[in-house]
């Protein structure tokens, strides 16, 4: 059995969220209570023993008896029937609040986090303004203006309470937005709408469900409070109005206030427990995955101002990607901090260009600027950016992502959505970019999985990322990168998180795919062993600038810059000097 299949075949099956929910006594108990309350309320016309509005003089303030099992109220109406009917209006009002709050709070929170900039500022200002408004006073004033109108009042309350949901969604979405698998989805051509709702909203749904359950409980409590104050409709049977009637007669029939109060308490408490139980059942599917990976983030250092042998700034006629004078800077107090300063490089079709340097040298910032993955505050400029002979800009290059430019990231386990199957993450970009049907995309995905060396493609197609090994995950990402037939693949440290055996397999795979499809490959790495194995030309970066560039054999045989010699010496580890072997010669030697 190979190293890559071991993790997938020895792992235990992922327990279903529904099974986890049922195994939680509080969750199952609260669900049973709420289902019973909802069922009784819906079936009220058929199961209520009496008309809830018809009085009987003989039953005024009566104690429980054979006719009225829970007694009668101050008007001689059946308390049990009114409890059964009261759930309909009470729960309907809560549903209005939850639907309005969810539509307003979740949608605006996602938009603010994903779009940022002025959208975030405007929506946050509106949210803070709504939070400053006293909800109860507004509802009382609304009653005075339009009278008792539960749908309108609950709609207004849903809007007033939505900022709490907005703040929660925005904060969590901002964190998830920066996850590697979201960036990978952007590069693969997935639509922003699907990214927001499938890759962000699904991940943060646990806390949202808890808050929605709390909002439901709050809505029931607020509605009951208004009705207790006499602001409800006299023609509507609700639990709150029953509490008000019973409170007036509390000294004559103290038991009458217990029934609606107990039902309100039981329902509100069950909603709170249900939200937490659902959250606990949903979260493990993401948590199991997150524990399997550790993401290293290196902060870019400021440019030192050192100049070196920059690549030629004249247009490269046969270049697939031609970048000249690329500069990336970030606001820093009153000024800016430049992290990439005047970098130039070109990648030809069928060629592998290595972008080499230590952590913080600016190499990842260069490729992220080409991919359009830099944060909004980044200031990007260039003397020239051209793709396939046509001048373009960083903004227009974004339109080529997932179509003509593909991305293979580092840390493969971080770049697959933990809540989507492997098959889903492969087929969605193909259906969007290539216009394939679901069946065609599935067939193509299985072919690609087999091509990148994954055994049992049909089984792996149905697995989640935490059920496969790191090497298999990297192969899945490579399959996804080539699935839309790109002209250029940008690979950012694609072998960093893998052991040496799997590293060699991944490099062989990239080399073979490059040759088969005549693609250009921009390889970001700090490993000169990888450079010697696969790269045709090399650009060496330090402190945000290019210090040396050239073809790989020349650079290995006669490095000109001190920094390049330092990197080579560090890679050699006092061993005998290695000699560069061209990838073509190496492949021919293997075949012979």
Backbone torsions as a table, in degrees:
resi	resn	phi	psi	omega
1	UNK	NA	135.0	-177.5
2	UNK	-75.1	161.8	178.6
3	UNK	-57.9	-37.7	-171.8
4	UNK	-74.8	-28.4	-176.8
5	UNK	-88.4	-12.9	-176.0
6	UNK	-61.2	-49.3	-177.2
7	UNK	-61.9	-37.1	-176.5
8	UNK	-73.5	-34.4	-173.9
9	UNK	-88.1	-21.7	-178.0
10	UNK	-95.5	-14.2	-179.1
11	UNK	-70.0	148.8	177.9
12	UNK	-77.0	150.5	177.8
13	UNK	-60.4	143.4	-179.3
14	UNK	-72.6	119.4	-180.0
15	UNK	-64.2	140.9	-178.8
16	UNK	-68.8	150.5	179.1
17	UNK	-62.3	-37.0	-178.6
18	UNK	-64.9	-39.9	178.3
19	UNK	-66.0	-39.4	177.9
20	UNK	-64.5	-37.6	179.7
21	UNK	-65.0	-45.1	-178.7
22	UNK	-67.0	-26.5	-179.9
23	UNK	-76.9	-9.9	178.0
24	UNK	-91.2	111.6	-176.5
25	UNK	-58.5	-39.1	-179.8
26	UNK	-66.4	-39.8	179.3
27	UNK	-66.5	-49.1	-179.5
28	UNK	-63.8	-40.8	180.0
29	UNK	-64.2	-45.8	179.5
30	UNK	-65.3	-36.8	178.2
31	UNK	-64.3	-41.5	179.2
32	UNK	-62.8	-44.1	-179.9
33	UNK	-61.6	-47.2	-177.4
34	UNK	-68.2	-39.4	176.7
35	UNK	-62.0	-39.2	178.0
36	UNK	-64.9	-44.7	179.6
37	UNK	-62.0	-45.2	-179.3
38	UNK	-65.5	-43.1	-179.5
39	UNK	-63.0	-44.4	179.5
40	UNK	-63.0	-41.0	-179.7
41	UNK	-65.5	-43.1	-179.6
42	UNK	-65.7	-37.6	-176.6
43	UNK	-90.5	11.5	-176.0
44	UNK	-51.2	-45.0	-178.4
45	UNK	-60.6	-23.3	-176.0
46	UNK	-101.6	-22.7	-174.8
47	UNK	-110.9	-15.0	179.5
48	UNK	-66.5	128.1	-176.3
49	UNK	-68.2	-26.0	-177.2
50	UNK	-139.4	164.5	172.8
51	UNK	-69.2	126.1	-175.3
52	UNK	-70.0	-11.9	-178.5
53	UNK	-108.3	-3.3	-178.4
54	UNK	-90.0	120.0	-179.2
55	UNK	-88.6	158.2	173.2
56	UNK	-133.0	117.0	-174.7
57	UNK	-59.2	-31.1	-178.8
58	UNK	-72.4	-12.5	-175.8
59	UNK	-109.7	13.3	179.8
60	UNK	-63.1	122.3	-179.6
61	UNK	51.4	35.2	-178.3
62	UNK	-80.5	154.9	174.9
63	UNK	-83.4	168.6	179.3
64	UNK	-54.8	133.7	-178.2
65	UNK	-148.4	-177.1	-175.9
66	UNK	-65.7	-30.8	-179.4
67	UNK	-81.8	-51.9	177.1
68	UNK	-109.7	101.9	-171.4
69	UNK	-61.9	-29.0	177.6
70	UNK	-110.3	10.6	178.9
71	UNK	91.5	-179.4	179.5
72	UNK	-115.4	158.5	179.7
73	UNK	-91.5	-167.0	-174.7
74	UNK	-67.2	-18.1	178.1
75	UNK	-103.8	4.6	179.2
76	UNK	81.3	22.7	178.7
77	UNK	-95.0	152.8	-176.7
78	UNK	-70.6	119.3	-179.0
79	UNK	-64.7	-41.0	-178.7
80	UNK	-62.9	-45.3	179.9
81	UNK	-63.5	-38.6	179.4
82	UNK	-68.7	-34.0	175.4
83	UNK	-64.2	-41.9	-179.1
84	UNK	-66.1	-45.3	179.8
85	UNK	-72.7	-31.3	-176.3
86	UNK	-63.5	-27.0	179.2
87	UNK	-65.5	-28.8	-177.9
88	UNK	-62.6	-54.4	-178.5
89	UNK	-69.2	-37.5	-178.9
90	UNK	-64.9	-48.4	-179.8
91	UNK	-69.8	-34.5	178.2
92	UNK	-62.5	-41.9	177.0
93	UNK	-62.4	-40.1	179.0
94	UNK	-66.1	-37.9	178.8
95	UNK	-62.4	-41.0	178.8
96	UNK	-60.4	-44.9	-179.8
97	UNK	-61.7	-46.8	-176.1
98	UNK	-65.1	-44.2	-178.8
99	UNK	-63.2	-45.5	-179.4
100	UNK	-65.5	-46.9	-179.5
101	UNK	-62.5	-39.8	-179.7
102	UNK	-66.8	-46.1	-179.3
103	UNK	-61.7	-45.0	-177.4
104	UNK	-75.3	-50.2	-173.1
105	UNK	-70.3	-46.1	-176.3
106	UNK	-70.6	-46.4	-177.6
107	UNK	-63.4	-47.2	-179.2
108	UNK	-68.1	-35.7	177.9
109	UNK	-63.9	-42.2	178.0
110	UNK	-67.1	-42.2	179.1
111	UNK	-62.9	-44.1	-179.2
112	UNK	-61.7	-43.1	-177.6
113	UNK	-71.2	-42.4	-173.8
114	UNK	-78.5	-40.8	-177.9
115	UNK	-84.2	-35.6	178.0
116	UNK	63.3	-161.1	176.1
117	UNK	52.6	-133.9	-172.8
118	UNK	-66.7	-29.5	177.7
119	UNK	-63.4	-44.9	178.1
120	UNK	-62.4	-45.5	-178.3
121	UNK	-62.9	-44.6	-178.2
122	UNK	-65.8	-48.2	-178.2
123	UNK	-66.6	-35.9	177.3
124	UNK	-66.1	-39.8	178.2
125	UNK	-63.0	-43.4	177.9
126	UNK	-62.9	-41.2	179.7
127	UNK	-62.4	-46.4	179.7
128	UNK	-63.9	-34.8	178.1
129	UNK	-65.1	-43.9	179.1
130	UNK	-64.7	-36.2	179.3
131	UNK	-64.6	-27.6	-178.8
132	UNK	-77.6	-9.8	-178.0
133	UNK	-89.1	126.5	178.2
134	UNK	-71.3	112.6	-172.0
135	UNK	-62.8	-46.9	-175.3
136	UNK	-62.4	-40.8	179.3
137	UNK	-64.8	-40.3	178.3
138	UNK	-62.2	-41.8	-179.3
139	UNK	-67.3	-38.3	177.4
140	UNK	-65.5	-42.6	177.6
141	UNK	-64.2	-37.1	178.4
142	UNK	-64.4	-37.8	177.0
143	UNK	-62.0	-41.2	178.7
144	UNK	-66.6	-27.9	-177.2
145	UNK	-85.6	-41.3	-174.5
146	UNK	-118.6	-4.6	-178.2
147	UNK	84.3	-174.4	-178.2
148	UNK	-72.9	104.7	178.6
149	UNK	-137.0	95.3	-173.6
150	UNK	-61.8	-47.1	-179.7
151	UNK	-57.6	-43.8	179.8
152	UNK	-67.1	-45.6	-178.6
153	UNK	-61.2	-42.8	-178.9
154	UNK	-71.8	-30.7	174.8
155	UNK	-64.6	-44.9	177.9
156	UNK	-62.5	-42.1	179.6
157	UNK	-64.9	-36.4	177.1
158	UNK	-61.5	-39.2	177.6
159	UNK	-67.7	-41.6	-177.6
160	UNK	-68.1	-28.5	-178.2
161	UNK	-93.5	-10.8	-178.1
162	UNK	-60.8	-29.1	178.7
163	UNK	-57.6	-30.5	177.4
164	UNK	-63.6	-41.7	177.7
165	UNK	-70.4	-38.2	178.0
166	UNK	-57.9	-47.2	-177.2
167	UNK	-64.8	-39.7	178.7
168	UNK	-64.9	-49.4	-177.6
169	UNK	-63.7	-44.3	-178.7
170	UNK	-60.7	-47.0	-177.1
171	UNK	-62.9	-44.4	-178.6
172	UNK	-72.7	-37.9	-179.9
173	UNK	-65.8	-35.1	177.1
174	UNK	-61.6	-36.6	179.6
175	UNK	-71.9	-46.5	-177.7
176	UNK	-69.5	-30.9	-178.7
177	UNK	-56.3	-30.2	-177.8
178	UNK	-90.2	2.5	177.2
179	UNK	-66.2	149.4	-176.2
180	UNK	-63.8	-34.9	-176.9
181	UNK	-70.7	-24.1	174.4
182	UNK	-70.9	-43.0	176.4
183	UNK	-62.6	-39.3	178.9
184	UNK	-63.8	-38.4	177.7
185	UNK	-65.5	-38.0	177.7
186	UNK	-62.1	-45.0	-177.8
187	UNK	-67.6	-32.5	-176.3
188	UNK	-78.1	-2.1	175.1
189	UNK	95.7	8.8	177.7
190	UNK	-66.8	140.7	-176.5
191	UNK	-67.4	148.6	178.3
192	UNK	-56.9	-36.7	-179.2
193	UNK	-62.9	-42.7	179.3
194	UNK	-70.0	-37.4	177.9
195	UNK	-60.2	-45.1	-177.3
196	UNK	-64.4	-47.0	-173.0
197	UNK	-90.2	-26.4	-177.3
198	UNK	-98.0	-36.0	-174.6
199	UNK	-103.4	-15.5	179.0
200	UNK	-110.5	-55.4	-176.2
201	UNK	-61.4	-41.0	-178.7
202	UNK	-63.2	-36.3	-178.6
203	UNK	-68.4	-36.8	-174.9
204	UNK	-97.8	13.5	-173.4
205	UNK	-67.0	-26.9	-178.2
206	UNK	-57.1	-60.7	178.1
207	UNK	-60.5	-31.4	178.4
208	UNK	-64.9	-42.1	179.0
209	UNK	-61.8	-41.6	177.7
210	UNK	-59.8	-45.6	-179.2
211	UNK	-67.7	-37.9	177.6
212	UNK	-63.0	-38.2	176.3
213	UNK	-64.9	-41.2	177.4
214	UNK	-65.2	-38.4	178.3
215	UNK	-64.7	-39.3	176.9
216	UNK	-60.6	-46.3	178.4
217	UNK	-62.7	-41.4	178.8
218	UNK	-63.8	-40.9	-179.8
219	UNK	-62.1	-42.5	177.7
220	UNK	-62.2	-42.6	179.7
221	UNK	-65.9	-42.4	-179.9
222	UNK	-65.7	-43.4	179.5
223	UNK	-61.9	-43.8	178.8
224	UNK	-64.5	-36.7	179.4
225	UNK	-64.8	-44.2	178.4
226	UNK	-61.8	-42.2	180.0
227	UNK	-69.3	-33.3	176.6
228	UNK	-64.6	-32.2	177.6
229	UNK	-79.9	0.4	178.8
230	UNK	88.2	17.3	-176.6
231	UNK	-100.9	13.9	178.0
232	UNK	-95.1	173.6	178.9
233	UNK	-80.3	134.0	-179.9
234	UNK	-71.5	-17.3	-178.7
235	UNK	-93.1	-3.3	-176.9
236	UNK	-109.7	133.2	177.5
237	UNK	-91.1	115.8	178.1
238	UNK	-137.0	163.3	178.7
239	UNK	-66.7	-35.5	179.5
240	UNK	-64.6	-42.2	178.4
241	UNK	-66.8	-31.3	177.2
242	UNK	-67.6	-37.5	176.8
243	UNK	-64.0	-40.5	179.6
244	UNK	-63.0	-47.5	179.9
245	UNK	-61.7	-43.3	-177.8
246	UNK	-67.7	-34.8	-178.5
247	UNK	-65.1	-35.6	179.2
248	UNK	-63.8	-34.8	-177.9
249	UNK	-104.5	24.5	-171.7
250	UNK	-62.1	-30.3	-178.6
251	UNK	-79.2	-23.9	178.9
252	UNK	-87.2	-44.4	-179.6
253	UNK	-132.4	75.9	-176.1
254	UNK	-60.5	-23.6	-177.5
255	UNK	-71.4	-23.8	-174.4
256	UNK	-67.1	-24.8	179.4
257	UNK	-81.5	-16.6	-177.0
258	UNK	-69.6	-42.5	-171.8
259	UNK	-63.8	-54.5	178.5
260	UNK	-67.1	-33.4	178.3
261	UNK	-65.3	-40.7	179.4
262	UNK	-66.6	-41.2	-179.5
263	UNK	-67.1	-39.7	176.3
264	UNK	-62.2	-46.0	-179.0
265	UNK	-63.4	-42.9	-178.9
266	UNK	-65.9	-41.2	-178.4
267	UNK	-69.6	-46.6	-179.8
268	UNK	-62.5	-44.2	179.1
269	UNK	-64.3	-37.5	-179.9
270	UNK	-66.6	-38.0	177.2
271	UNK	-62.9	-42.0	179.8
272	UNK	-63.2	-44.7	-180.0
273	UNK	-68.0	-37.6	-179.6
274	UNK	-62.8	-43.5	179.6
275	UNK	-58.5	-45.5	179.9
276	UNK	-67.0	-37.3	-179.7
277	UNK	-67.9	-41.4	178.1
278	UNK	-64.8	-42.1	177.7
279	UNK	-58.4	-45.9	-179.0
280	UNK	-65.5	-29.7	-179.8
281	UNK	-76.8	-30.1	-176.4
282	UNK	-86.6	-35.8	-170.9
283	UNK	-63.1	-39.8	-175.7
284	UNK	-54.5	-31.2	-179.1
285	UNK	-60.8	-29.1	176.4
286	UNK	-91.5	-34.6	-174.4
287	UNK	-68.6	-38.9	178.5
288	UNK	-58.1	-41.6	-179.5
289	UNK	-68.0	-45.1	-174.4
290	UNK	-63.4	-29.7	-179.7
291	UNK	-70.2	-14.9	-175.8
292	UNK	-87.0	-6.6	-176.3
293	UNK	-135.0	152.9	175.1
294	UNK	-131.8	123.0	-173.8
295	UNK	-101.2	123.4	178.4
296	UNK	-95.1	127.9	179.4
297	UNK	-119.9	120.6	179.4
298	UNK	-100.6	123.2	179.3
299	UNK	-75.4	131.4	179.8
300	UNK	-68.2	141.2	179.1
301	UNK	-91.8	161.1	179.7
302	UNK	-71.2	149.9	178.6
303	UNK	-65.3	140.2	-176.0
304	UNK	-86.5	-10.3	-177.3
305	UNK	87.1	-2.0	179.8
306	UNK	-72.8	135.6	178.9
307	UNK	-109.3	148.5	-179.4
308	UNK	-142.0	-159.3	-178.6
309	UNK	-79.4	83.0	-178.8
310	UNK	-68.6	154.2	177.2
311	UNK	-66.7	158.0	-176.3
312	UNK	-59.9	137.8	-179.1
313	UNK	-92.3	-4.5	175.8
314	UNK	-73.0	146.6	178.9
315	UNK	-56.5	137.1	178.4
316	UNK	-95.2	112.5	-169.4
317	UNK	-59.5	-41.7	-174.8
318	UNK	-100.3	18.3	-177.0
319	UNK	-77.8	139.8	171.4
320	UNK	-78.7	-47.9	173.7
321	UNK	-123.0	125.6	-177.6
322	UNK	-127.9	112.3	-178.9
323	UNK	-118.3	129.9	-179.0
324	UNK	-136.2	132.3	175.4
325	UNK	64.0	37.5	-179.4
326	UNK	-72.9	129.9	178.6
327	UNK	-131.2	133.7	177.1
328	UNK	-127.8	128.2	-178.7
329	UNK	-138.0	158.7	179.4
330	UNK	-130.3	144.4	175.0
331	UNK	-58.2	137.5	-178.4
332	UNK	-143.3	90.5	-176.4
333	UNK	68.0	-124.2	179.5
334	UNK	-85.4	-9.2	-178.0
335	UNK	-123.9	-152.5	178.0
336	UNK	-131.9	153.7	177.4
337	UNK	-112.9	118.5	-177.7
338	UNK	-88.4	124.0	-178.8
339	UNK	-108.6	-20.1	172.7
340	UNK	-133.3	125.6	-171.4
341	UNK	-128.1	101.4	172.9
342	UNK	64.7	40.4	-177.6
343	UNK	-83.9	137.9	177.9
344	UNK	-131.5	140.6	175.3
345	UNK	-163.5	163.1	179.4
346	UNK	-143.5	142.7	177.8
347	UNK	-121.5	125.7	179.0
348	UNK	-94.9	158.8	177.5
349	UNK	-62.7	133.2	-179.5
350	UNK	79.4	5.9	-176.0
351	UNK	-111.8	151.3	173.9
352	UNK	-112.1	116.4	177.3
353	UNK	-105.3	125.7	178.1
354	UNK	-95.7	127.7	175.2
355	UNK	-105.3	108.1	-167.1
356	UNK	-117.0	145.6	176.0
357	UNK	168.4	163.8	179.5
358	UNK	-73.8	171.1	177.4
359	UNK	-59.3	133.0	-179.2
360	UNK	88.4	5.7	-179.2
361	UNK	-78.2	-13.6	178.0
362	UNK	101.0	3.5	-176.3
363	UNK	-67.6	-41.7	178.0
364	UNK	-67.3	-34.8	176.9
365	UNK	-62.3	-35.1	178.0
366	UNK	-63.0	-49.4	-176.7
367	UNK	-72.4	-32.8	177.8
368	UNK	-66.7	-32.4	177.3
369	UNK	-68.6	-35.2	176.9
370	UNK	-69.2	-35.8	-178.3
371	UNK	-84.6	-11.0	-178.1
372	UNK	74.0	32.6	-178.1
373	UNK	-106.2	5.7	178.5
374	UNK	-73.4	152.0	178.8
375	UNK	-64.1	161.0	-175.2
376	UNK	-58.8	-29.9	-176.4
377	UNK	-77.2	-8.9	179.4
378	UNK	-67.6	137.4	176.7
379	UNK	-106.6	111.2	-175.2
380	UNK	-112.4	132.7	175.1
381	UNK	-144.1	158.2	-179.9
382	UNK	-157.7	146.9	173.6
383	UNK	-68.3	-36.0	-179.6
384	UNK	-159.8	133.5	167.9
385	UNK	-132.1	120.5	-178.7
386	UNK	-131.6	141.4	176.9
387	UNK	-127.0	122.9	-179.2
388	UNK	54.9	40.1	175.5
389	UNK	85.8	-2.7	-178.7
390	UNK	-111.8	128.8	178.5
391	UNK	-65.9	142.7	-179.1
392	UNK	-148.1	-174.0	178.9
393	UNK	-131.8	166.4	176.7
394	UNK	-56.1	-33.7	-179.5
395	UNK	-69.0	-44.1	-179.0
396	UNK	-75.0	-23.2	175.1
397	UNK	-63.6	-28.2	179.1
398	UNK	-58.1	-35.1	179.9
399	UNK	-67.1	-14.9	179.2
400	UNK	-91.2	-11.2	-179.4
401	UNK	-62.4	137.7	178.3
402	UNK	78.2	-11.2	178.6
403	UNK	-110.4	-67.0	-178.8
404	UNK	-107.0	-17.2	177.2
405	UNK	-122.7	125.3	178.7
406	UNK	-117.2	165.2	-172.6
407	UNK	-134.1	130.0	172.5
408	UNK	-116.5	106.6	-174.0
409	UNK	-85.4	169.7	171.7
410	UNK	-83.8	174.4	-178.0
411	UNK	50.2	73.0	-174.2
412	UNK	-57.9	-34.3	-177.9
413	UNK	-71.2	-15.7	177.8
414	UNK	-88.0	-15.0	-170.4
415	UNK	-107.1	10.8	172.3
416	UNK	-116.1	134.0	-179.0
417	UNK	-66.0	122.0	-175.5
418	UNK	-66.2	-16.6	-175.6
419	UNK	-103.0	4.8	178.2
420	UNK	-118.6	143.6	176.8
421	UNK	-69.9	162.5	177.2
422	UNK	-58.5	-43.4	-178.9
423	UNK	-61.9	-41.8	179.4
424	UNK	-61.7	-42.0	-177.2
425	UNK	-72.6	-19.2	175.9
426	UNK	-87.6	-39.7	-171.9
427	UNK	-80.5	-33.1	-176.9
428	UNK	-59.4	-49.3	177.6
429	UNK	-60.4	-37.6	-179.2
430	UNK	-66.9	-38.9	179.5
431	UNK	-67.4	-35.6	-178.5
432	UNK	-77.1	-45.9	-173.5
433	UNK	-81.3	-44.9	-175.0
434	UNK	-94.8	-9.8	179.8
435	UNK	71.1	27.5	-179.0
436	UNK	-79.1	155.6	172.4
437	UNK	-75.5	170.2	179.3
438	UNK	-60.0	-42.9	-178.8
439	UNK	-67.7	-42.1	179.3
440	UNK	-64.0	-42.1	179.4
441	UNK	-64.3	-38.4	178.7
442	UNK	-65.1	-44.2	179.6
443	UNK	-62.3	-42.1	179.4
444	UNK	-66.7	-39.2	179.4
445	UNK	-63.0	-41.7	178.9
446	UNK	-65.0	-38.8	177.0
447	UNK	-62.8	-42.5	-179.1
448	UNK	-68.0	-39.7	177.8
449	UNK	-60.7	-40.7	177.3
450	UNK	-67.2	-38.4	-178.5
451	UNK	-65.8	-35.5	-178.8
452	UNK	-84.9	9.3	171.2
453	UNK	88.2	24.0	178.6
454	UNK	-92.8	121.7	177.7
455	UNK	-71.9	152.4	179.3
456	UNK	50.8	62.2	-176.8
457	UNK	-56.6	-37.9	-177.2
458	UNK	-65.3	-34.8	178.6
459	UNK	-73.3	-45.0	-179.6
460	UNK	-63.9	-32.4	178.8
461	UNK	-55.2	-32.7	-175.7
462	UNK	-94.1	-4.7	-175.2
463	UNK	-84.3	161.6	172.9
464	UNK	-95.5	158.4	-175.5
465	UNK	-54.2	-36.4	-177.2
466	UNK	-72.2	-7.2	-179.8
467	UNK	-95.7	2.0	178.1
468	UNK	-122.2	163.6	-178.7
469	UNK	-81.6	170.8	179.5
470	UNK	-64.1	-38.4	178.7
471	UNK	-65.8	-40.8	177.1
472	UNK	-65.7	-39.0	178.5
473	UNK	-61.7	-39.7	178.3
474	UNK	-66.4	-36.8	177.0
475	UNK	-66.0	-37.7	176.6
476	UNK	-61.6	-42.8	179.2
477	UNK	-64.4	-38.6	177.6
478	UNK	-66.3	-40.9	176.8
479	UNK	-60.3	-42.1	177.8
480	UNK	-65.2	-35.9	-178.8
481	UNK	-65.9	-39.6	-176.9
482	UNK	-90.5	-3.4	-173.5
483	UNK	-64.0	-28.4	-177.9
484	UNK	-101.6	18.2	177.3
485	UNK	53.9	59.4	-179.2
486	UNK	-75.7	163.0	174.8
487	UNK	-90.6	-25.6	-176.5
488	UNK	-136.7	133.9	173.3
489	UNK	-113.3	128.9	174.1
490	UNK	-103.1	115.9	-177.9
491	UNK	-112.9	114.5	-177.2
492	UNK	-100.7	102.6	-179.9
493	UNK	47.0	56.2	-172.7
494	UNK	-69.2	-10.9	-177.2
495	UNK	-117.5	7.2	-172.8
496	UNK	-61.2	-44.3	-172.6
497	UNK	-88.2	9.7	-173.5
498	UNK	-112.0	155.6	176.5
499	UNK	-74.8	166.9	-169.5
500	UNK	-62.5	-34.2	-179.6
501	UNK	-65.8	-46.8	-179.9
502	UNK	-69.2	-34.7	176.9
503	UNK	-55.2	-47.2	-178.7
504	UNK	-62.4	-40.4	178.6
505	UNK	-63.5	-41.5	-178.4
506	UNK	-66.3	-42.0	178.5
507	UNK	-64.2	-40.5	176.5
508	UNK	-61.6	-40.4	-179.7
509	UNK	-64.4	-46.0	178.7
510	UNK	-61.9	-40.7	179.9
511	UNK	-63.5	-44.2	-178.4
512	UNK	-66.4	-43.2	-179.7
513	UNK	-65.6	-37.6	177.4
514	UNK	-60.2	-42.7	-177.4
515	UNK	-71.1	-42.1	-177.8
516	UNK	-64.4	-41.1	-171.6
517	UNK	-104.6	1.2	179.1
518	UNK	53.4	46.6	-179.3
519	UNK	-94.8	158.0	166.9
520	UNK	-87.4	150.4	-179.3
521	UNK	-135.2	119.0	175.0
522	UNK	-102.5	110.8	-172.7
523	UNK	-108.3	118.1	176.7
524	UNK	-95.6	125.3	-177.9
525	UNK	-157.8	162.5	171.8
526	UNK	-114.6	3.6	-172.3
527	UNK	-103.8	111.0	179.8
528	UNK	-70.8	-18.8	173.6
529	UNK	-65.1	-40.6	175.9
530	UNK	-65.1	-41.4	179.3
531	UNK	-59.0	-47.8	-178.5
532	UNK	-63.7	-29.4	-174.7
533	UNK	-78.3	-34.2	-167.4
534	UNK	-132.9	-23.2	-170.4
535	UNK	-84.0	143.0	173.9
536	UNK	-90.0	-40.1	177.2
537	UNK	-133.7	161.5	-174.3
538	UNK	-134.8	139.9	169.1
539	UNK	-120.2	120.9	-177.9
540	UNK	-99.8	127.1	-178.2
541	UNK	-116.3	147.9	174.4
542	UNK	-150.6	128.6	176.1
543	UNK	57.7	32.1	176.6
544	UNK	87.8	2.7	179.8
545	UNK	-126.9	161.5	175.3
546	UNK	-87.2	124.6	179.8
547	UNK	-103.0	-21.7	178.7
548	UNK	-164.1	148.9	176.3
549	UNK	-150.8	157.1	179.2
550	UNK	162.8	179.8	177.8
551	UNK	-74.5	152.9	-170.9
552	UNK	-61.9	-44.9	-179.3
553	UNK	-59.9	-42.0	-178.4
554	UNK	-66.9	-42.8	-177.2
555	UNK	-65.2	-39.6	179.1
556	UNK	-70.3	-36.8	-176.7
557	UNK	-77.2	-34.7	-174.2
558	UNK	-147.6	72.6	178.6
559	UNK	-66.3	136.7	-175.2
560	UNK	-94.6	-31.8	-174.4
561	UNK	-96.8	144.2	179.9
562	UNK	-58.6	-39.2	-178.1
563	UNK	-64.3	-40.7	177.9
564	UNK	-61.7	-43.0	178.5
565	UNK	-63.8	-37.0	177.6
566	UNK	-62.6	-43.8	179.3
567	UNK	-63.8	-42.2	179.0
568	UNK	-65.0	-43.1	179.2
569	UNK	-62.5	-40.8	179.9
570	UNK	-66.3	-34.8	-179.7
571	UNK	-72.2	-30.2	-176.6
572	UNK	-75.5	-26.4	178.8
573	UNK	53.5	43.4	176.5
574	UNK	64.2	16.8	176.6
575	UNK	-87.5	175.2	176.6
576	UNK	-62.7	139.2	-178.9
577	UNK	-57.2	137.9	178.6
578	UNK	-90.6	148.2	179.6
579	UNK	-108.2	137.6	-178.3
580	UNK	-69.1	135.4	174.3
581	UNK	-122.5	124.6	-177.0
582	UNK	-62.7	144.9	179.5
583	UNK	-56.9	-35.2	-179.4
584	UNK	-66.5	-46.8	179.3
585	UNK	-62.4	-40.1	-179.0
586	UNK	-63.2	-42.7	-179.7
587	UNK	-65.4	-38.9	179.3
588	UNK	-65.8	-36.0	178.7
589	UNK	-64.8	-36.3	178.9
590	UNK	-66.9	-42.3	-178.7
591	UNK	-65.9	-36.1	-179.5
592	UNK	-72.5	NA	NA
